[in-house]
Amino acid sequence: MSALQKAVFLDRDGTLIIDKVYLNDPEQIEYLPDVFEALRLLRDAGFIFLIATNQSGIARRLVEPVNLDETHRRMRAEFARHGVDLKAFYYAPYAVESNHWVRKPNPGMLLRGALDFRVDLEASWMLGDRYSDVEAGRRAGCRTGLLLGHESWPPSGTPSENLQWPDLACDGLLEMARQILAFERARAIVAN
């Protein structure tokens, strides 16, 4: 039996690509700065990559499933061109108000990815630009990273007794990758 892997679960919109709010046209994909370099750094540290994205635009009939699939196909190809293998895309096509177990902040997509790819959740990270990403990672047992700029911290309307701070908060994905590597180095030193 193979050993467990460590993964970085990534939100899609606002984390890897510019959030176009219900992106339905694959021609409109625009990558955020330094995402390819950031993922190469994490790849070289032994992480695999799994995408976990809420896509309520499908439930709202603003995004066509065939276009979502094409968007993900193109993203996988572009990352591969830059030496990064996006292992899988998990998406929640449910309405915001559904509270479906797969939809973030619930951990369903992360738990599914962990089963599919034999992921050690305690050695893994969930990175995104919203509190729901942080909460999904926390509920799955991952470390968490919040990309600043989209959502204020702490998020408004969140009771302070329920608030779980992310392990890291950074301005961009490249800075986040560097912080994760520093965290991993420090952890290795402590373990030895």
C-alpha positions as CSV (number, residue, x, y, z in Angstrom):
1,M,0.0,0.0,0.0
2,S,1.4,3.4,-1.0
3,A,2.0,6.2,1.6
4,L,-0.3,9.1,2.1
5,Q,0.3,12.2,0.0
6,K,0.3,15.8,1.1
7,A,-1.9,18.1,-1.0
8,V,-2.7,21.7,-1.6
9,F,-6.4,22.1,-2.1
10,L,-7.0,25.3,-4.0
11,D,-10.1,27.5,-4.6
12,R,-10.4,28.5,-8.3
13,D,-11.9,32.0,-8.7
14,G,-9.8,34.7,-6.9
15,T,-7.1,32.2,-6.1
16,L,-5.8,30.8,-9.4
17,I,-7.8,32.9,-11.9
18,I,-9.5,36.3,-11.8
19,D,-13.0,36.0,-10.4
20,K,-15.3,36.9,-13.3
21,V,-18.4,36.2,-11.2
22,Y,-20.1,33.2,-12.9
23,L,-17.4,32.6,-15.6
24,N,-19.3,30.9,-18.4
25,D,-16.9,31.6,-21.3
26,P,-13.6,29.6,-21.2
27,E,-12.1,32.3,-23.5
28,Q,-12.3,34.7,-20.5
29,I,-9.9,32.8,-18.2
30,E,-7.3,35.1,-16.9
31,Y,-4.6,33.8,-14.5
32,L,-3.6,35.7,-11.4
33,P,0.0,36.9,-11.1
34,D,2.7,34.3,-10.2
35,V,0.3,31.3,-9.9
36,F,2.4,29.1,-12.0
37,E,5.6,29.9,-10.1
38,A,3.8,29.5,-6.8
39,L,2.5,26.0,-7.7
40,R,5.9,24.9,-9.0
41,L,7.5,25.8,-5.7
42,L,4.9,23.7,-3.8
43,R,5.2,20.9,-6.4
44,D,8.9,20.8,-5.8
45,A,8.2,20.4,-2.0
46,G,6.1,17.3,-2.8
47,F,2.6,18.6,-2.8
48,I,-0.1,17.5,-5.2
49,F,-2.9,19.9,-6.3
50,L,-6.6,19.4,-6.1
51,I,-9.1,22.2,-7.0
52,A,-12.2,22.7,-4.8
53,T,-14.6,25.3,-6.2
54,N,-18.2,26.3,-5.4
55,Q,-20.1,26.8,-8.7
56,S,-23.6,28.0,-7.7
57,G,-23.8,29.5,-11.2
58,I,-24.8,26.1,-12.4
59,A,-27.8,26.0,-10.0
60,R,-28.6,29.6,-11.1
61,R,-28.4,28.6,-14.8
62,L,-25.7,31.2,-15.3
63,V,-23.0,28.7,-16.1
64,E,-23.4,25.8,-18.4
65,P,-21.8,22.5,-17.3
66,V,-20.2,21.9,-20.7
67,N,-18.5,25.4,-20.3
68,L,-17.4,24.6,-16.8
69,D,-15.8,21.4,-18.0
70,E,-14.1,23.2,-20.8
71,T,-12.8,25.9,-18.4
72,H,-11.3,23.2,-16.3
73,R,-9.8,21.3,-19.2
74,R,-8.1,24.5,-20.4
75,M,-6.8,25.3,-17.0
76,R,-5.4,21.8,-16.5
77,A,-3.6,22.1,-19.9
78,E,-2.2,25.6,-19.2
79,F,-0.9,24.5,-15.8
80,A,0.6,21.4,-17.4
81,R,2.3,23.6,-20.0
82,H,4.0,25.3,-16.9
83,G,5.0,22.0,-15.4
84,V,2.2,21.7,-12.9
85,D,-0.3,18.8,-12.7
86,L,-3.7,19.7,-11.4
87,K,-4.8,16.2,-10.3
88,A,-8.6,16.9,-10.1
89,F,-11.3,19.5,-10.2
90,Y,-14.0,19.1,-7.6
91,Y,-17.0,21.5,-7.8
92,A,-20.2,22.1,-5.9
93,P,-23.0,23.0,-8.4
94,Y,-25.4,23.8,-5.6
95,A,-27.2,27.0,-4.6
96,V,-25.7,29.1,-1.9
97,E,-28.6,28.5,0.4
98,S,-28.5,24.7,0.0
99,N,-25.8,24.1,2.7
100,H,-25.0,20.9,0.7
101,W,-22.2,18.9,2.4
102,V,-20.0,19.3,-0.7
103,R,-20.4,23.1,-0.9
104,K,-17.8,25.1,1.0
105,P,-17.6,25.9,3.9
106,N,-18.5,22.2,4.3
107,P,-15.6,19.9,3.7
108,G,-17.1,17.5,1.2
109,M,-14.9,18.3,-1.8
110,L,-11.8,18.0,0.3
111,L,-12.8,14.7,1.9
112,R,-13.6,13.3,-1.5
113,G,-10.2,14.4,-2.8
114,A,-8.5,12.9,0.2
115,L,-10.1,9.6,-0.5
116,D,-9.5,9.7,-4.2
117,F,-5.8,10.5,-3.9
118,R,-4.9,9.0,-0.5
119,V,-4.2,12.5,1.0
120,D,-2.9,13.1,4.6
121,L,-5.2,15.9,5.5
122,E,-3.2,16.9,8.6
123,A,-0.1,17.5,6.3
124,S,-2.2,19.3,3.7
125,W,-3.4,22.9,3.1
126,M,-6.6,24.5,1.8
127,L,-5.9,27.9,0.1
128,G,-8.5,30.4,-1.0
129,D,-9.7,34.0,-1.0
130,R,-12.8,33.6,1.2
131,Y,-13.6,32.6,4.7
132,S,-15.6,29.7,3.3
133,D,-12.3,28.3,2.0
134,V,-10.7,28.6,5.4
135,E,-13.6,27.0,7.1
136,A,-13.8,24.1,4.7
137,G,-10.1,23.4,5.3
138,R,-10.5,23.7,9.0
139,R,-13.5,21.2,9.0
140,A,-11.5,18.8,6.8
141,G,-8.5,18.9,9.2
142,C,-6.1,20.8,6.9
143,R,-4.0,23.8,7.6
144,T,-5.5,26.9,6.0
145,G,-4.3,30.0,4.0
146,L,-6.3,33.1,3.2
147,L,-5.4,35.3,0.2
148,L,-6.2,38.8,1.3
149,G,-8.0,41.4,-0.7
150,H,-11.3,39.9,-1.6
151,E,-12.8,39.5,1.9
152,S,-12.1,41.5,5.0
153,W,-10.7,39.7,8.0
154,P,-12.3,38.9,10.2
155,P,-15.3,38.4,8.0
156,S,-18.3,40.5,8.8
157,G,-21.3,38.8,10.3
158,T,-19.2,35.9,11.7
159,P,-19.7,35.4,15.5
160,S,-16.2,35.8,17.1
161,E,-16.7,32.6,19.1
162,N,-17.0,30.6,15.9
163,L,-14.1,32.4,14.1
164,Q,-11.1,30.2,13.2
165,W,-8.2,32.2,12.0
166,P,-6.3,30.9,9.0
167,D,-2.8,29.5,9.6
168,L,-1.5,32.0,7.1
169,A,-2.8,35.1,5.5
170,C,-1.0,36.6,2.5
171,D,-1.4,39.1,-0.3
172,G,-0.7,36.7,-3.2
173,L,-0.3,33.0,-4.0
174,L,3.5,33.3,-4.5
175,E,3.9,34.8,-1.0
176,M,1.6,32.1,0.4
177,A,3.7,29.3,-1.2
178,R,6.9,30.8,0.3
179,Q,5.3,31.0,3.7
180,I,4.1,27.4,3.4
181,L,7.6,26.3,2.6
182,A,9.0,28.2,5.5
183,F,6.4,26.5,7.7
184,E,7.3,23.1,6.4
185,R,11.0,23.7,7.0
186,A,10.3,24.9,10.6
187,R,8.2,21.8,11.2
188,A,10.9,19.5,9.9
189,I,13.4,21.1,12.2
190,V,11.1,20.7,15.2
191,A,10.4,17.0,14.3
192,N,14.2,16.3,14.2
